[in-house]
Every structure is written in structure tokens, then in C-alpha cells.
């Protein structure tokens, strides 16, 4: 039994990430059954599991975790600003918290100087691609080793909203300490702790929304050193952190400002998806009503698009019908919004058929129709549909790769559009200040 052995995560080779992870999970589960002392667990598990440990261990252990994270944050601030890191993306799956997150690594876009060079790289074929992949992988390993040596590995570790909030609830003194630290640190240091700033902002939203708002504003123009996205949909961590949590005038204003700022249909669809994922459909309704009272066609069009990217409801049905047949910008927005809206409705219809049928051939037919039109809203409603048929239970997981490809196609299509028309250059879009 691992609990009675001398196994420690720090003794495991860094290449054996899975042993490091699952060995730590086993120890945590042993602790909940009284097979090993809580304080001993913390000396043996991987720091990657500190968030989950905070929800399972006693108060003294949670204080120890908070203290160690505090040290790691300070070490992160000591990192050289010139530290080289590839593009690192971590895909988060909230439904499987006991599974390790997977890293996606690529060369930073700044390393490609211009379009001509990018096309030349693409034309070099498979060997050149594999070389770029190896360089990215080696750069990631070096980056990870540098973080470990500097005791700043917290940059790579994902803590869920619940895990972080649980830790702060048990170790409240760290909330003010980190708030003051994040608000005063040099802007060049923010990318290293970007995700931790968002976690703290989300946690503070319940009791001190004014502080939460200041933290969200603090990193608004910054970019994370390590980017977290949720599942295959591509929703960014900052969007989820902003839309999660309780409602308040300060935070709702911040959420509306995010909807106002995005400059493509793709970014707008992701913002709406974040809101839907966090149960903020009522707030989206308020936003739509506010926009439809404006005189400017661009404002009305943005409200219509939010309705089109939302889930089906009588309210959204009425909005899209109200502007049927309009000309100009509003008419273009209505047609684009209706196109997106109806495909989501049909995607739900075909998925329900897939979940009910016991015939393999029917399941295949329905899945072909479903996979032609489904978008990221699938992550919001799929779990609400009972999976009664045998084919969906046997073959449902085989759809994952095709779903990813479909989401990428929607990205390619919507990334070039705004209100259904060719998106203007960012310079032509007036940035909305959330002080207004």
C-alpha cells in the first residue's frame, strides 16, 4: 500500500508526470480514510495537488499549503523578466478534477517575424514541423526545470475556483496580503501570477467586489505566461473568472464592459459561452435589453448577436424575430445571429436523437447531422440530456476529436466577422472603458 511505503513525489523523475500525479491522489485519498496523517501527506505529495488537498485536509494543513503558495508567489516575482517560455496552454476540464491537466506547447508567435516567413515554414513540410515541435517541447522542459529550481512551479499549477476559495476561507490572512502584493507589483511581473490574480479576484467578489474589480482591471491589459482554457471550447480563464461568482453592480458593469470590448463574433461567442457556463443567462438578458434601447446600430447589433449566441429561450426567440427583415448593419447582425442560434437549436435536437436511439445506423446518421452544426454551447447543455441509448454509451467518447475540429472551424469562421460582416481593424473599434 502506497500510504505505508516511503514513496514521495519529489523522488520521482520529472518525466514520470503520471506517477507523480496519481501517487499523490492515492495518498490524499488514504488521508481521508485515516490511513496517513495529514501533515505527512503534505511532505509526500506533488505541489500540483495542493489545490485539491486544500479541500480534503484539515485546517492546519490548509494553512501550510497557503504558506507554501505564498513563498512560491514571491519566488515567481523574483524570476528574470527575460525568462524564455514557449506558448503554453493548459486545457482545464472541471468535470474531471482528479485527472491531470494536459499541456499544449508551441513556439511563440513573435518568433515568426512576418507572413512570408510563416508561409515558408509551412512549405517545408512534415520534417520542419516535427523540428519545431521538438524545439517547443525542449523549451518547455527547460522552462519547467527553471521554475522548479526557482521554487516558482505555482505558475504551471492550476487551482480551481473552489479549491482557491476553500484555501482562503481557512487562511483568510493571505487574501489581504496577496491583494496588496498584486496591486503594487511592477506590471512586468504580472504575467507570471496572472492566473492567481484572477483566482483571488473571483474569491474576493463575494465579500469585497470593489477589490475584485480592481484586481480584474489590474490584469486587463496583461497576458498570462501560462494560458488556461476550459475544455475544447477555447474559453479563456479570465472570461470564466469574471463571469463566475455572485452578481454585484461593480462586477456586472465589468462583465458588460467585456461584452462591449470584443471585436469579433468569435470572441463575443466565447464571452457569452462563459456567461452561460456560469449560469448568467439572466444577466445576458439585461445586457441585451440595455443594448436594444440604444440608438446606434452598432449597439443594437451587439445586443442581437448576444441573443444569437445564447441558448434557446422565448426571450431570445422574440428578439431575433423582432428584427427579421431589417436592412443595414442591424439586418446583417440579425441574419448572422439567427444563423448561429438555429444551428444550436438543431444541434440539441440531433443530440437528443443520438442519446435516445438504440440503433447504431440511426446513431451514425444523427451524429453526422449533429457534428456539422454544433458549437461550444454543447458544453452548457449536453449533460442535461439523458443518455439512454446503447450507442451513445458505447461510442459517445469517439466524437471528442470531431467536436474539437468543429469548434476550430467555428473559430476560423467567426474570427473574421463582427455582426456577420467582415470585422474591422481593431483601430476602428472604440474601446469601452468600464468606468463609464
C-alpha positions, 0 to 999 in steps of 0.5 A: 500500500502506497500510504505505508511505503516511503514513496514521495513525489519529489523522488520521482523523475520529472518525466514520470508526470503520471506517477507523480500525479496519481501517487499523490491522489492515492495518498490524499485519498488514504488521508481521508480514510485515516490511513496517513496523517495529514501533515505527512501527506503534505511532505509526500505529495506533488505541489500540483495537488495542493489545490485539491488537498486544500479541500480534503485536509484539515485546517492546519494543513490548509494553512501550510499549503497557503504558506507554501503558495505564498513563498512560491508567489514571491519566488515567481516575482523574483524570476528574470523578466527575460525568462524564455517560455514557449506558448503554453496552454493548459486545457482545464476540464472541471468535470474531471478534477482528479485527472491531470491537466494536459499541456499544449506547447508551441513556439511563440508567435513573435518568433515568426517575424512576418507572413512570408516567413510563416508561409515558408515554414509551412512549405517545408513540410512534415520534417520542419514541423516535427523540428519545431515541435521538438524545439517547443517541447525542449523549451518547455522542459527547460522552462519547467526545470527553471521554475522548479529550481526557482521554487516558482512551479505555482505558475504551471499549477492550476487551482480551481475556483473552489479549491482557491476559495476553500484555501482562503476561507481557512487562511483568510490572512493571505487574501489581504496580503496577496491583494496588496502584493498584486496591486503594487507589483511592477506590471512586468511581473504580472504575467507570471501570477496572472492566473492567481490574480484572477483566482483571488479576484473571483474569491474576493467578489463575494465579500469585497467586489470593489477589490475584485474589480480592481484586481480584474482591471489590474490584469486587463491589459496583461497576458498570462505566461501560462494560458488556461482554457476550459475544455475544447471550447477555447474559453479563456480563464479570465472570461470564466473568472469574471463571469463566475461568482455572485452578481454585484453592480461593480462586477456586472458593469465589468462583465458588460464592459467585456461584452462591449470590448470584443471585436469579433463574433468569435470572441463575443461567442466565447464571452457569452459561452462563459456567461452561460457556463456560469449560469448568467443567462439572466444577466445576458438578458439585461445586457441585451435589453440595455443594448436594444434601447440604444440608438446606434446600430452598432449597439443594437447589433451587439445586443442581437448577436448576444441573443444569437449566441445564447441558448434557446429561450422565448426571450431570445426567440422574440428578439431575433424575430423582432428584427427579421427583415431589417436592412443595414448593419442591424439586418446583417447582425440579425441574419448572422445571429439567427444563423448561429442560434438555429444551428444550436437549436438543431444541434440539441435536437440531433443530440437528443436523437443520438442519446435516445436511439438504440440503433447504431445506423440511426446513431451514425446518421444523427451524429453526422447531422449533429457534428456539422452544426454544433458549437461550444454551447454543447458544453452548457447543455449536453449533460442535461440530456439523458443518455439512454441509448446503447450507442451513445454509451458505447461510442459517445467518447469517439466524437471528442476529436470531431467536436474539437475540429468543429469548434476550430472551424467555428473559430476560423469562421467567426474570427473574421466577422463582427455582426456577420460582416467582415470585422474591422481593424481593431483601430476602428473599434472604440474601446469601452472603458468600464468606468463609464 
